[in-house]
Amino acid sequence: MSTQSHPLKAALWMSGALLGFSAMAVAGRKLAGHLDTFEILGYRSFFGLLIVLAVALPQRRLAEFRPKAMALHIGRNLGHFAGQNLWLYALTLIPMAQLFALEFSYPILVGLGATLFLGEKMTPTRALTSVMGFVGILIVARPFGGALSIGLIAAMLCAFGFAASALFTKRLTLTAHVSVLSIMFWMVTLQLIFGLVCAFADGHAVLPRLQDVPWVIVVAISGLGAHFCLTTALSLAPASIVTPIDFLRLPIIAVIGMAFYGEGIDIWVFIGAAIIFSANYINILSENRRMARLSSPA
């Protein structure tokens, strides 16, 4: 992160991320009636690859795409591909606000995964926020009384896929020193392969109709753009500033769901999401204090 904080610039970049994530959800809903999730991700990755190459070629950065730490790239993209498929599947079955609320639990899973697989210490704060996150998930999903559906299960599992992707990304950037552009290139390349293989697993794949192509492009651009905006925002301001802005995705998508899809706004989704957000925010503040102690002179 930069030594100086620029919260206003970060907020402007985060507005792009909010727009991108919301546009991806709407476009995914539009495509779900004709294409399955594997086909959507396969075609999205094809257009995403064209976008990444269009960025890299003028800058003469193709050398960054040489195979490096491929086991980490494959692990990252298996997790991300699984998470994205489950996310798109859940998108057609449950309200978008409920899906976004459950998705917000993945940073807590990243903290648990870092303890189990990266050797990081399980602190009392991490233990507390893990319990808080679990409580929040129960409030959003309400699995008791026969309310647990396949859509809710898919939404909860997608968070595990995103958490696995984040853990592999951490290894790629911190230990393998792989650039963000290289990560994005191998993401769209590997997921193009995964998508096509899975799409043809039943012997045939459906081609996008002419009216589907713009929505596939929207999914590709909004997905890449949202993550680029989020990464840029984090480089301009601390996560403690950026994360509350990211949380605005929930009320925005709730309004979109109500206005265009007739989805009701459930107060318990917001209560559970607020608990999940609080757990994430406590983790961020605790990490900031820890880093401040480590960087302060003895």
C-alpha positions as CSV (number, residue, x, y, z in Angstrom):
1,M,0.0,0.0,0.0
2,S,1.1,3.6,-0.6
3,T,2.6,5.5,2.3
4,Q,0.0,8.3,1.9
5,S,-3.7,7.7,2.2
6,H,-6.1,9.1,-0.4
7,P,-9.6,8.3,0.9
8,L,-11.5,10.4,-1.6
9,K,-9.7,8.8,-4.6
10,A,-10.2,5.4,-3.0
11,A,-13.9,6.1,-2.6
12,L,-14.1,7.1,-6.3
13,W,-12.4,3.8,-7.4
14,M,-14.7,1.9,-5.0
15,S,-17.8,3.4,-6.8
16,G,-16.4,1.7,-9.9
17,A,-16.2,-1.6,-8.0
18,L,-19.7,-1.3,-6.7
19,L,-21.0,-0.6,-10.2
20,G,-19.0,-3.6,-11.6
21,F,-20.2,-6.1,-9.0
22,S,-23.8,-5.0,-9.4
23,A,-23.6,-5.1,-13.2
24,M,-22.1,-8.6,-13.1
25,A,-25.1,-9.8,-11.0
26,V,-27.6,-8.3,-13.4
27,A,-25.8,-9.7,-16.5
28,G,-25.5,-13.1,-14.9
29,R,-29.3,-13.1,-14.3
30,K,-29.9,-12.2,-18.0
31,L,-27.7,-15.0,-19.2
32,A,-28.9,-17.7,-16.9
33,G,-32.1,-18.5,-18.9
34,H,-30.1,-19.7,-21.9
35,L,-26.6,-20.5,-20.8
36,D,-25.5,-22.7,-17.9
37,T,-22.9,-21.5,-15.5
38,F,-20.0,-23.3,-17.2
39,E,-20.8,-21.7,-20.5
40,I,-21.2,-18.3,-19.0
41,L,-17.8,-18.5,-17.4
42,G,-16.2,-20.0,-20.5
43,Y,-17.4,-17.3,-22.8
44,R,-16.6,-14.6,-20.1
45,S,-13.1,-15.9,-19.9
46,F,-12.7,-15.7,-23.7
47,F,-13.6,-12.0,-23.7
48,G,-11.6,-11.5,-20.6
49,L,-8.5,-12.9,-22.3
50,L,-9.0,-10.5,-25.2
51,I,-9.2,-7.6,-22.7
52,V,-6.0,-8.7,-20.8
53,L,-4.1,-9.1,-24.0
54,A,-5.3,-5.7,-25.2
55,V,-3.8,-4.2,-22.0
56,A,-0.6,-6.1,-22.1
57,L,0.4,-5.8,-25.7
58,P,0.7,-2.0,-25.9
59,Q,2.7,-2.1,-22.7
60,R,5.0,-4.9,-23.9
61,R,4.3,-7.0,-20.8
62,L,3.8,-10.4,-22.4
63,A,7.0,-11.6,-20.7
64,E,5.0,-11.6,-17.4
65,F,2.8,-14.4,-18.8
66,R,5.6,-17.0,-18.8
67,P,4.6,-20.0,-16.7
68,K,5.6,-19.5,-13.1
69,A,4.3,-21.1,-9.9
70,M,1.7,-22.9,-12.0
71,A,0.6,-25.2,-9.2
72,L,-0.5,-22.0,-7.3
73,H,-2.2,-20.6,-10.3
74,I,-4.1,-23.8,-10.9
75,G,-5.1,-24.1,-7.2
76,R,-6.2,-20.4,-7.2
77,N,-8.4,-20.8,-10.3
78,L,-9.9,-24.1,-9.3
79,G,-11.2,-22.4,-6.1
80,H,-12.3,-19.3,-8.0
81,F,-13.9,-21.2,-10.8
82,A,-15.9,-23.3,-8.3
83,G,-16.9,-20.2,-6.3
84,Q,-18.0,-18.3,-9.4
85,N,-20.1,-21.3,-10.7
86,L,-21.8,-21.6,-7.3
87,W,-22.3,-17.8,-7.2
88,L,-23.9,-17.8,-10.6
89,Y,-26.0,-20.8,-9.8
90,A,-27.2,-19.3,-6.5
91,L,-27.9,-16.0,-8.3
92,T,-30.9,-17.7,-10.1
93,L,-32.3,-19.3,-6.9
94,I,-32.2,-16.8,-4.1
95,P,-32.5,-13.0,-3.7
96,M,-29.4,-11.1,-4.8
97,A,-29.1,-9.3,-1.4
98,Q,-29.0,-12.7,0.4
99,L,-26.3,-13.9,-2.0
100,F,-24.2,-10.8,-1.5
101,A,-24.6,-11.0,2.3
102,L,-23.4,-14.6,2.4
103,E,-20.5,-13.8,0.0
104,F,-19.2,-11.2,2.5
105,S,-18.3,-14.1,4.9
106,Y,-15.3,-15.2,2.7
107,P,-12.7,-12.9,4.4
108,I,-13.5,-14.6,7.7
109,L,-12.9,-18.0,6.0
110,V,-9.6,-16.6,4.6
111,G,-8.5,-15.8,8.2
112,L,-9.3,-19.4,9.3
113,G,-7.6,-20.8,6.2
114,A,-4.5,-18.7,6.8
115,T,-4.3,-20.2,10.3
116,L,-4.8,-23.8,9.0
117,F,-2.7,-23.7,5.8
118,L,-0.3,-20.8,6.0
119,G,0.8,-21.2,9.6
120,E,-0.6,-17.9,10.8
121,K,-1.5,-17.6,14.5
122,M,-5.1,-18.1,15.6
123,T,-5.5,-15.0,17.8
124,P,-8.4,-14.4,20.2
125,T,-9.7,-11.7,17.8
126,R,-9.7,-14.2,14.9
127,A,-11.5,-16.7,17.0
128,L,-14.1,-14.1,18.1
129,T,-14.7,-12.8,14.6
130,S,-15.0,-16.4,13.2
131,V,-17.8,-17.1,15.7
132,M,-19.5,-13.7,14.9
133,G,-19.3,-14.6,11.2
134,F,-20.9,-18.0,11.7
135,V,-23.7,-16.3,13.7
136,G,-24.2,-13.8,10.9
137,I,-24.4,-16.6,8.3
138,L,-27.0,-18.5,10.4
139,I,-29.1,-15.3,10.6
140,V,-28.9,-14.7,6.9
141,A,-29.5,-18.3,5.8
142,R,-31.8,-19.4,8.7
143,P,-31.3,-23.1,8.0
144,F,-33.7,-24.2,10.8
145,G,-37.3,-24.9,10.2
146,G,-36.8,-26.3,6.7
147,A,-35.7,-22.9,5.2
148,L,-32.3,-24.2,3.9
149,S,-32.5,-24.5,0.1
150,I,-30.0,-25.6,-2.5
151,G,-29.6,-21.9,-3.5
152,L,-28.5,-21.0,0.1
153,I,-26.1,-24.0,0.2
154,A,-24.6,-22.9,-3.1
155,A,-24.2,-19.3,-1.8
156,M,-22.5,-20.5,1.4
157,L,-20.2,-22.8,-0.5
158,C,-19.2,-20.1,-3.0
159,A,-17.6,-18.2,-0.1
160,F,-15.3,-21.2,0.5
161,G,-14.2,-21.1,-3.2
162,F,-13.5,-17.4,-3.0
163,A,-11.6,-17.9,0.3
164,A,-9.4,-20.6,-1.3
165,S,-8.7,-18.3,-4.3
166,A,-7.7,-15.5,-1.9
167,L,-5.3,-17.8,0.0
168,F,-3.6,-18.9,-3.2
169,T,-3.5,-15.3,-4.4
170,K,-1.7,-14.4,-1.2
171,R,0.9,-17.0,-1.9
172,L,1.3,-15.9,-5.5
173,T,1.9,-12.3,-4.6
174,L,3.9,-12.6,-1.4
175,T,6.1,-15.7,-1.9
176,A,6.1,-16.3,-5.7
177,H,6.2,-12.5,-6.5
178,V,3.8,-12.8,-9.4
179,S,2.3,-9.6,-10.9
180,V,-1.4,-8.8,-10.8
181,L,-1.5,-8.8,-14.6
182,S,0.0,-12.3,-14.7
183,I,-2.6,-13.5,-12.2
184,M,-5.4,-12.1,-14.3
185,F,-3.9,-13.6,-17.5
186,W,-3.7,-17.1,-16.0
187,M,-7.1,-16.6,-14.4
188,V,-8.9,-16.0,-17.7
189,T,-6.8,-18.6,-19.6
190,L,-7.2,-21.4,-17.1
191,Q,-10.9,-20.7,-16.5
192,L,-11.5,-20.6,-20.3
193,I,-10.1,-24.1,-20.4
194,F,-12.1,-25.2,-17.3
195,G,-15.3,-23.6,-18.6
196,L,-15.1,-25.3,-22.0
197,V,-14.2,-28.7,-20.6
198,C,-17.1,-28.6,-18.2
199,A,-19.5,-27.1,-20.8
200,F,-18.7,-30.0,-23.2
201,A,-18.9,-32.6,-20.5
202,D,-22.5,-33.5,-21.5
203,G,-21.5,-33.8,-25.2
204,H,-22.5,-30.3,-26.3
205,A,-22.3,-26.7,-25.4
206,V,-24.8,-23.9,-26.2
207,L,-23.5,-21.0,-28.2
208,P,-24.5,-17.5,-27.0
209,R,-27.2,-16.0,-29.0
210,L,-26.6,-12.6,-30.6
211,Q,-28.6,-10.9,-27.8
212,D,-26.5,-12.8,-25.2
213,V,-23.1,-11.5,-26.5
214,P,-23.4,-8.0,-25.0
215,W,-24.3,-9.5,-21.6
216,V,-21.3,-11.9,-21.8
217,I,-19.1,-8.9,-22.5
218,V,-20.7,-7.0,-19.5
219,V,-19.9,-10.0,-17.3
220,A,-16.3,-10.0,-18.5
221,I,-15.7,-6.3,-18.3
222,S,-17.6,-5.8,-15.0
223,G,-15.8,-8.7,-13.3
224,L,-12.3,-7.6,-14.3
225,G,-13.1,-4.0,-13.8
226,A,-14.6,-4.4,-10.3
227,H,-11.5,-6.3,-9.1
228,F,-9.2,-3.8,-10.6
229,C,-11.1,-0.9,-9.0
230,L,-11.1,-2.7,-5.6
231,T,-7.3,-3.4,-5.8
232,T,-6.6,0.2,-6.8
233,A,-8.8,1.5,-3.9
234,L,-6.8,-0.7,-1.5
235,S,-3.6,0.8,-2.8
236,L,-4.9,4.3,-2.1
237,A,-6.4,3.9,1.4
238,P,-6.4,1.4,4.2
239,A,-8.8,-1.5,4.2
240,S,-10.5,0.0,7.2
241,I,-11.7,2.8,4.9
242,V,-12.3,0.7,1.8
243,T,-14.3,-2.2,3.4
244,P,-17.2,-0.1,4.6
245,I,-17.6,1.3,1.1
246,D,-17.6,-2.2,-0.3
247,F,-20.4,-3.1,2.1
248,L,-22.7,-0.6,0.2
249,R,-23.0,-3.4,-2.4
250,L,-25.6,-5.0,-0.2
251,P,-28.2,-2.2,-0.1
252,I,-27.5,-1.3,-3.8
253,I,-28.2,-4.8,-5.0
254,A,-31.2,-5.1,-2.7
255,V,-32.7,-2.1,-4.4
256,I,-31.9,-3.5,-7.8
257,G,-33.5,-6.8,-6.9
258,M,-36.6,-5.1,-5.6
259,A,-37.0,-2.7,-8.5
260,F,-36.3,-5.1,-11.4
261,Y,-37.0,-8.6,-10.1
262,G,-39.6,-8.1,-7.4
263,E,-37.4,-9.4,-4.6
264,G,-38.5,-8.5,-1.1
265,I,-36.0,-6.8,1.2
266,D,-35.6,-9.0,4.3
267,I,-34.5,-7.1,7.4
268,W,-32.8,-10.3,8.8
269,V,-30.5,-10.4,5.7
270,F,-29.3,-6.9,6.7
271,I,-28.9,-7.8,10.4
272,G,-26.9,-10.9,9.6
273,A,-24.8,-9.1,7.0
274,A,-24.1,-6.3,9.6
275,I,-22.8,-8.9,12.0
276,I,-20.6,-10.5,9.2
277,F,-19.4,-7.0,8.3
278,S,-18.6,-6.2,11.9
279,A,-16.5,-9.3,12.2
280,N,-14.6,-8.4,9.1
281,Y,-14.0,-4.8,10.3
282,I,-12.8,-6.0,13.7
283,N,-10.3,-8.2,12.0
284,I,-9.1,-5.3,9.8
285,L,-8.7,-3.0,12.8
286,S,-6.8,-5.7,14.8
287,E,-4.5,-6.3,11.8
288,N,-3.8,-2.6,11.5
289,R,-2.9,-2.3,15.1
290,R,-0.6,-5.4,14.8
291,M,1.2,-3.9,11.8
292,A,1.6,-0.6,13.6
293,R,3.2,-2.3,16.5
294,L,5.6,-4.2,14.2
295,S,6.6,-1.1,12.3
296,S,7.1,1.2,15.3
297,P,10.6,1.6,16.6
298,A,11.6,-0.4,19.6
